[in-house]
Amino acid sequence: MFGLGMILFALLVAALGSLIRPDNTKDADQQTLQIATQKPGFTAKFIKVRKNKEIEDQHFWNLMFFGGQENAFRMIPITEYEFKGSDIVVKEYTGSEKIKGEEIPVNMADVLYAIDTDHQYIEDGQGNITFHVLNEEKKTMSLKELEQEVMASNIVEKTYYLGTDNHGRDLLSRLMSGTIVSLSVGFISVFISLLIGITLGAFAGYYRGWVDNFIMWLINVVWSIPTILLVIVMTLAIGKGFATVFIAIGLTMWVEVARVVRGQVLGVREQEFIEAGKALGFTSVRLILRHVIPNIMGPVIVISAANFASAILIEAGLSFLGIGAQPPMASWGSMVNEFRVYMTTDMAFLAILPGICIMLMVLAFMLIGNGLRDALDSKSFDDINAAG
């Protein structure tokens, strides 16, 4: 139940994506270099300065999974601010109390709106300012109104509960973004391995003869090659990137599934109901799809849970080596590699936290596999492998 709870929680985090992350940008890649490598619980004050372009609001569905919303503001960390006429003058945070930040004057209209730069700000001398907004008619607001709106909407405080990485990104958001990478690689690679493994294993066990001999020869050849080495070779041949990772993993994990399926089919094909089906004139394809495979799915489900855990580990290893998911996509393996240099410092949590995430996810799927084995009363893994 602990494993099931962990998996359901991870699925929820992955599915909701940027909707629930503190940093809702795509891949949680909002970088603020001034606040790089800050410890958990760090709080900073920011002024949000509107980017001088129109930012389209993403639909709800575009914010889920791998989606995200481009930030419409530049986030400038500050220590203090004051209003001077139509400007707000901020003192930039540098990350060190010894180094004083420079004072930056920003027009309040620029802070609040995307401005049409072909027009000038016009002050009437009575505390009002007129300016043009992109794709809108000109606005006239009093300086007092501008000050109140800036203070209410554009001066904010953010707390980084797990600190920030060496690029000033929210570590909690990066870890949450990495969840969808690990789960999607697991799901798709296991699906590919099941599709190939069940097909070849069922044909080998049902038809036997030269079909069985050829498929077993192919299984033994692939089996003799170390999995991680084969995945690396295939990834380098296909090309680096997230999309090729699950293809490479799926094309190397099918052999174990095929061996298990073959062993189970060899026993099921001798049952009386298969003989009855043949007597009734059912085709071999119908017997395999509708009568053989449904009766062997227990062990296949159990081994799929173990393969899911293996896929997560392999993806983390590939990303650690730099041939898995590519930046700026968040991957727990690449995060461990990127921050391993901090292991001997007081910032070791940057590498430890993604490592803990990998460990918990693998543990959850192994516990689920053990639970399914008991619930389905299937054979032990040793018995399954012996039958293969």
C-alpha positions as CSV (number, residue, x, y, z in Angstrom):
1,M,0.0,0.0,0.0
2,F,3.0,2.3,0.6
3,G,4.2,1.6,-2.9
4,L,0.7,2.2,-4.4
5,G,0.4,5.5,-2.5
6,M,3.8,6.7,-3.7
7,I,2.9,5.8,-7.3
8,L,-0.5,7.5,-7.2
9,F,1.1,10.6,-5.7
10,A,3.8,10.7,-8.4
11,L,1.1,10.2,-11.1
12,L,-0.8,13.1,-9.7
13,V,2.3,15.4,-9.6
14,A,3.2,14.3,-13.2
15,A,-0.3,14.7,-14.6
16,L,-1.0,18.2,-13.1
17,G,2.4,19.4,-14.2
18,S,2.9,23.1,-14.1
19,L,-0.6,23.6,-12.6
20,I,0.8,22.8,-9.1
21,R,4.5,23.6,-9.4
22,P,5.7,26.8,-7.7
23,D,7.5,27.5,-11.0
24,N,4.9,27.0,-13.7
25,T,7.2,27.6,-16.7
26,K,7.9,24.8,-19.1
27,D,10.4,22.4,-17.6
28,A,10.5,24.6,-14.4
29,D,13.3,26.5,-16.1
30,Q,12.8,30.0,-14.7
31,Q,16.4,31.1,-14.0
32,T,17.4,33.9,-11.6
33,L,21.2,33.8,-11.3
34,Q,21.4,36.3,-8.5
35,I,19.8,33.7,-6.1
36,A,21.7,30.6,-7.3
37,T,22.5,27.8,-4.8
38,Q,20.4,29.1,-1.9
39,K,19.5,26.7,1.0
40,P,16.0,25.4,1.7
41,G,13.6,27.9,3.1
42,F,15.3,30.9,1.3
43,T,13.0,33.8,0.8
44,A,13.5,36.6,-1.6
45,K,11.7,39.8,-2.6
46,F,11.2,40.4,-6.3
47,I,9.9,43.1,-8.6
48,K,8.0,41.7,-11.6
49,V,8.8,43.8,-14.7
50,R,6.5,43.1,-17.7
51,K,8.2,41.7,-20.8
52,N,7.6,44.0,-23.7
53,K,5.7,41.5,-25.8
54,E,2.3,39.8,-25.7
55,I,2.4,36.5,-23.8
56,E,-0.5,34.1,-24.7
57,D,-2.2,32.5,-21.7
58,Q,-2.0,28.7,-22.1
59,H,-5.1,26.6,-21.9
60,F,-5.6,24.3,-18.9
61,W,-4.6,21.2,-20.9
62,N,-1.4,22.9,-22.2
63,L,-0.3,23.3,-18.6
64,M,-0.5,19.6,-17.7
65,F,2.2,17.0,-18.2
66,F,5.1,18.5,-20.1
67,G,3.4,21.9,-20.7
68,G,4.0,25.2,-19.0
69,Q,3.3,28.9,-19.1
70,E,5.9,31.4,-20.3
71,N,6.4,34.0,-17.7
72,A,5.1,37.3,-18.8
73,F,7.5,39.1,-16.3
74,R,11.2,39.4,-15.7
75,M,11.8,38.6,-12.1
76,I,14.4,40.9,-10.5
77,P,15.4,40.1,-6.9
78,I,15.6,43.3,-4.8
79,T,16.5,44.4,-1.3
80,E,14.7,47.7,-1.3
81,Y,12.7,50.1,-3.5
82,E,11.4,53.6,-3.6
83,F,9.2,55.7,-5.9
84,K,10.6,58.7,-7.6
85,G,8.2,60.5,-9.9
86,S,7.0,58.0,-12.6
87,D,9.9,55.6,-11.8
88,I,10.3,52.9,-9.2
89,V,14.0,52.8,-8.2
90,V,15.0,49.3,-6.9
91,K,18.3,48.1,-5.4
92,E,19.1,44.7,-6.9
93,Y,19.9,41.7,-4.7
94,T,23.4,40.3,-5.5
95,G,23.4,37.2,-3.3
96,S,25.9,38.7,-0.9
97,E,25.5,41.2,1.9
98,K,29.0,42.5,1.2
99,I,28.3,43.4,-2.4
100,K,25.8,46.2,-2.7
101,G,23.5,46.0,-5.7
102,E,23.1,48.8,-8.1
103,E,20.1,51.0,-8.2
104,I,17.9,50.4,-11.2
105,P,15.2,52.9,-12.2
106,V,12.2,51.4,-14.0
107,N,9.2,53.3,-15.3
108,M,6.1,52.1,-13.5
109,A,4.2,51.8,-16.7
110,D,6.9,49.5,-18.0
111,V,6.6,47.4,-14.8
112,L,2.8,47.0,-15.3
113,Y,2.3,46.8,-19.0
114,A,3.9,45.8,-22.3
115,I,4.5,49.3,-23.8
116,D,4.3,50.4,-27.4
117,T,7.9,51.8,-27.7
118,D,7.0,54.0,-30.7
119,H,5.3,56.4,-28.3
120,Q,6.7,58.4,-25.4
121,Y,5.5,58.7,-21.9
122,I,3.7,62.0,-21.4
123,E,3.4,63.6,-17.9
124,D,1.0,66.5,-17.6
125,G,2.7,68.0,-14.6
126,Q,-0.4,67.3,-12.4
127,G,0.6,63.8,-11.3
128,N,-0.7,62.0,-14.3
129,I,1.1,60.0,-17.0
130,T,-0.2,58.9,-20.4
131,F,1.3,55.9,-22.3
132,H,0.4,53.4,-25.0
133,V,-0.1,49.7,-24.3
134,L,0.6,47.1,-27.0
135,N,-2.6,46.4,-29.1
136,E,-4.6,48.8,-26.9
137,E,-5.5,52.5,-26.9
138,K,-3.5,54.9,-24.7
139,K,-3.9,54.9,-21.0
140,T,-3.8,57.8,-18.5
141,M,-3.2,57.0,-14.9
142,S,-2.2,59.1,-11.9
143,L,1.2,58.4,-10.3
144,K,-0.6,57.4,-7.1
145,E,-2.7,54.8,-8.9
146,L,0.5,53.4,-10.6
147,E,2.3,53.2,-7.2
148,Q,-0.6,51.3,-5.6
149,E,-0.9,48.9,-8.5
150,V,2.8,48.2,-8.6
151,M,2.9,47.6,-4.8
152,A,-0.1,45.3,-4.9
153,S,0.8,43.2,-8.0
154,N,4.4,43.6,-8.8
155,I,6.3,43.5,-5.5
156,V,6.2,39.9,-4.4
157,E,8.0,37.6,-2.0
158,K,8.8,34.0,-2.9
159,T,10.0,31.2,-0.6
160,Y,12.1,28.4,-2.1
161,Y,11.2,25.5,0.2
162,L,14.0,23.2,-1.1
163,G,16.3,26.0,-2.1
164,T,17.6,26.8,-5.6
165,D,20.1,25.2,-7.9
166,N,23.2,26.7,-9.5
167,H,21.1,28.5,-12.1
168,G,18.7,30.0,-9.6
169,R,15.9,27.6,-10.4
170,D,13.4,26.4,-7.8
171,L,14.7,22.9,-6.8
172,L,11.2,21.7,-5.7
173,S,9.8,22.6,-9.1
174,R,12.6,20.8,-10.9
175,L,12.1,17.7,-8.9
176,M,8.4,17.8,-9.6
177,S,9.1,18.3,-13.3
178,G,11.4,15.3,-13.3
179,T,8.6,13.0,-12.1
180,I,6.9,13.1,-15.5
181,V,10.2,12.2,-17.2
182,S,10.7,9.1,-15.1
183,L,7.1,7.9,-15.3
184,S,6.7,8.5,-19.0
185,V,9.9,6.6,-19.8
186,G,8.8,3.8,-17.6
187,F,5.3,3.6,-19.1
188,I,6.3,3.8,-22.7
189,S,9.3,1.6,-22.5
190,V,7.4,-1.1,-20.6
191,F,4.6,-0.9,-23.2
192,I,7.1,-1.4,-26.0
193,S,8.7,-4.3,-24.2
194,L,5.3,-5.9,-23.5
195,L,4.2,-5.5,-27.1
196,I,7.3,-7.2,-28.5
197,G,7.9,-9.7,-25.7
198,I,4.3,-11.0,-25.5
199,T,4.1,-11.3,-29.3
200,L,7.4,-13.2,-29.7
201,G,7.0,-15.2,-26.5
202,A,3.5,-16.3,-27.4
203,F,4.5,-17.4,-30.9
204,A,7.6,-19.2,-29.6
205,G,5.6,-21.2,-26.9
206,Y,2.6,-21.9,-29.1
207,Y,4.1,-22.9,-32.4
208,R,7.4,-24.4,-31.0
209,G,9.6,-26.1,-33.6
210,W,11.8,-23.8,-35.8
211,V,9.8,-20.7,-34.7
212,D,10.7,-21.4,-31.1
213,N,14.3,-22.1,-32.0
214,F,14.7,-18.9,-33.9
215,I,13.1,-16.7,-31.3
216,M,15.1,-18.3,-28.5
217,W,18.3,-17.8,-30.5
218,L,17.4,-14.1,-30.9
219,I,16.5,-13.8,-27.1
220,N,19.8,-15.4,-26.1
221,V,21.8,-13.1,-28.4
222,V,20.1,-10.0,-27.0
223,W,20.3,-11.4,-23.5
224,S,24.1,-11.9,-23.7
225,I,24.7,-8.2,-24.2
226,P,24.7,-6.0,-21.0
227,T,21.5,-4.0,-21.0
228,I,23.0,-0.6,-20.1
229,L,25.7,-1.1,-22.8
230,L,23.1,-2.0,-25.5
231,V,20.9,1.0,-24.5
232,I,23.9,3.3,-24.7
233,V,24.8,2.0,-28.2
234,M,21.2,2.3,-29.4
235,T,20.9,5.8,-28.0
236,L,24.1,7.0,-29.7
237,A,23.0,5.3,-32.9
238,I,19.4,6.8,-32.9
239,G,20.6,10.1,-31.4
240,K,20.5,11.8,-28.0
241,G,17.2,13.0,-26.6
242,F,14.2,12.1,-24.5
243,A,12.2,10.5,-27.3
244,T,14.9,8.0,-28.1
245,V,15.5,6.9,-24.5
246,F,12.3,5.0,-24.0
247,I,12.6,3.5,-27.5
248,A,16.1,2.2,-26.7
249,I,15.0,0.9,-23.2
250,G,11.9,-0.8,-24.6
251,L,13.8,-2.5,-27.3
252,T,16.2,-4.0,-24.8
253,M,13.8,-5.0,-22.0
254,W,11.5,-7.3,-24.1
255,V,13.7,-10.4,-23.8
256,E,12.8,-11.0,-20.2
257,V,9.1,-10.7,-21.0
258,A,9.4,-13.0,-24.0
259,R,11.1,-15.7,-21.9
260,V,8.4,-15.6,-19.2
261,V,5.6,-15.6,-21.7
262,R,7.1,-18.5,-23.7
263,G,7.4,-20.6,-20.5
264,Q,3.8,-19.9,-19.5
265,V,2.4,-20.5,-23.0
266,L,4.2,-23.9,-23.1
267,G,2.1,-25.0,-20.2
268,V,-1.2,-23.4,-21.2
269,R,-1.2,-24.7,-24.7
270,E,-1.5,-28.3,-23.4
271,Q,-4.7,-27.5,-21.4
272,E,-8.0,-29.1,-22.4
273,F,-9.7,-25.8,-23.3
274,I,-7.0,-25.2,-26.0
275,E,-7.7,-28.7,-27.4
276,A,-11.4,-27.9,-27.4
277,G,-10.8,-24.7,-29.2
278,K,-8.8,-26.5,-31.9
279,A,-11.6,-29.1,-32.2
280,L,-14.1,-26.3,-32.7
281,G,-12.0,-24.9,-35.6
282,F,-10.7,-21.8,-33.9
283,T,-7.7,-20.3,-35.6
284,S,-4.3,-20.2,-33.9
285,V,-4.3,-16.4,-33.7
286,R,-7.7,-16.4,-32.0
287,L,-6.6,-19.1,-29.5
288,I,-3.5,-17.1,-28.7
289,L,-5.2,-13.7,-28.3
290,R,-8.4,-14.8,-26.6
291,H,-7.5,-17.9,-24.7
292,V,-3.8,-18.2,-24.1
293,I,-2.6,-14.6,-23.3
294,P,-5.4,-13.8,-20.9
295,N,-4.4,-16.9,-18.8
296,I,-0.8,-15.9,-18.5
297,M,-1.1,-12.2,-17.6
298,G,-0.5,-12.7,-13.9
299,P,3.2,-13.3,-14.1
300,V,3.5,-10.8,-16.9
301,I,2.0,-8.0,-14.7
302,V,4.4,-8.9,-11.9
303,I,7.5,-8.8,-14.1
304,S,6.2,-5.5,-15.7
305,A,6.3,-3.8,-12.3
306,A,10.0,-4.9,-11.9
307,N,10.7,-3.8,-15.5
308,F,9.2,-0.4,-14.7
309,A,11.6,0.1,-11.8
310,S,14.5,-1.0,-14.1
311,A,13.4,1.5,-16.8
312,I,13.5,4.3,-14.3
313,L,17.0,3.3,-13.1
314,I,18.3,3.0,-16.7
315,E,16.8,6.4,-17.7
316,A,18.5,8.0,-14.6
317,G,21.8,6.3,-15.6
318,L,21.6,7.5,-19.2
319,S,20.7,11.1,-18.1
320,F,23.6,10.9,-15.6
321,L,25.9,10.1,-18.5
322,G,24.5,12.9,-20.5
323,I,22.8,10.8,-23.2
324,G,19.3,10.8,-21.8
325,A,16.9,13.7,-21.4
326,Q,18.6,16.9,-22.6
327,P,18.6,20.3,-20.9
328,P,16.6,22.2,-20.0
329,M,14.3,19.2,-19.4
330,A,14.5,18.2,-15.8
331,S,15.7,14.6,-15.1
332,W,16.6,13.2,-11.8
333,G,19.6,11.4,-13.2
334,S,21.0,14.6,-14.9
335,M,20.4,16.5,-11.7
336,V,22.5,14.1,-9.7
337,N,25.3,14.4,-12.3
338,E,25.1,18.2,-12.4
339,F,25.2,18.6,-8.7
340,R,27.6,15.8,-7.6
341,V,30.4,18.4,-7.3
342,Y,28.5,19.8,-4.3
343,M,28.5,16.5,-2.4
344,T,31.4,17.6,-0.2
345,T,29.9,21.0,0.6
346,D,26.9,22.2,2.6
347,M,24.9,22.2,-0.6
348,A,25.0,18.4,-0.9
349,F,21.2,18.3,-0.8
350,L,21.2,19.4,-4.5
351,A,22.4,15.9,-5.5
352,I,20.9,13.9,-2.6
353,L,17.3,15.0,-3.1
354,P,17.0,13.7,-6.8
355,G,18.8,10.6,-5.7
356,I,16.2,10.0,-2.9
357,C,13.4,10.6,-5.5
358,I,14.9,7.8,-7.7
359,M,15.2,5.5,-4.8
360,L,11.6,6.0,-3.6
361,M,10.2,5.5,-7.1
362,V,12.1,2.3,-7.7
363,L,11.2,1.0,-4.2
364,A,7.5,1.8,-4.8
365,F,7.4,-0.2,-8.0
366,M,9.2,-3.1,-6.5
367,L,6.8,-3.2,-3.6
368,I,3.9,-3.1,-6.0
369,G,5.4,-6.0,-7.9
370,N,5.7,-8.0,-4.7
371,G,2.1,-7.1,-3.8
372,L,0.8,-8.1,-7.2
373,R,2.7,-11.4,-7.0
374,D,1.0,-12.3,-3.7
375,A,-2.4,-11.0,-4.9
376,L,-2.3,-12.9,-8.2
377,D,-0.8,-16.0,-6.5
378,S,1.7,-16.1,-9.3
379,K,5.0,-18.0,-9.2
380,S,8.1,-16.5,-7.7
381,F,10.6,-14.8,-10.1
382,D,12.9,-17.7,-9.8
383,D,10.2,-20.1,-10.8
384,I,9.2,-17.8,-13.7
385,N,12.8,-17.6,-15.0
386,A,13.2,-21.3,-14.6
387,A,10.1,-21.9,-16.6
388,G,11.5,-19.6,-19.3
